[in-house]
Amino acid sequence: MPIERSYRDEIGREREYEMILILTPDVPATRLKEIINRIIETIEKKNEGRVLLLETWGKRKLAYPIKKRREGIYYYWRIIGHGSMVSDIEKYLRMSEFVLRFFALRLEDNVDPASRPSDVTPEVLKQAADLEYVSSRGRKEEEPVAQESETREEAAEKAPETAEKSAEETTEASSEGSDNKEE
């Protein structure tokens, strides 16, 4: 089956995409491997694309519930290929019951594939499909909350000082401006 190309594509050039994928936290290990392998197969074998980067962000709390879930397993993909590749991936992800959300974004058109090295090793792929590794990669929720509250308190303390300084600077600037007008 020939690869579909847009009339805007230059010969020998491809498009670069990034994709965020959020899976349910209760995905079985076998299905996780199947999903990762199917995406890679769709990119590399069916569409002659390449995975440039695959980051496992781990299990994280969602900003709002999706399909009655409060957590999800996050993946960040950076891929290079043709336009039909993304639609093939999206078709598969829509049918999967363990996918909460996905979003693919085109970064650049007409990219030289040789100029983009791939950072994906077999070890990275193995870790991405390992449920224990993925579950342990989550961000701790308590640390950022404590840092944010300290930052807000410090900002509130500094706010009156900066307001006084800016008021003094504006009165000085306006008095200098009126001096220049008189001459």
ABEGO torsion letter per residue (X at the ends): XBBBBBAABBBGBBBBBBBBBBBBAABBAAAAAAAAAAAAAAAAAAAGBBBABBBBAEBBBBABBBGGBABBBBBBBBBBEBAAAAAAAAAAAAABAABABBBBBBABBGBBAAABBBABBAAAAAAAABAAAAAAABBBAAAAAAAAAAAAAAAAAAAAAAAAAAAAAAAAAAAAAAAAAAX
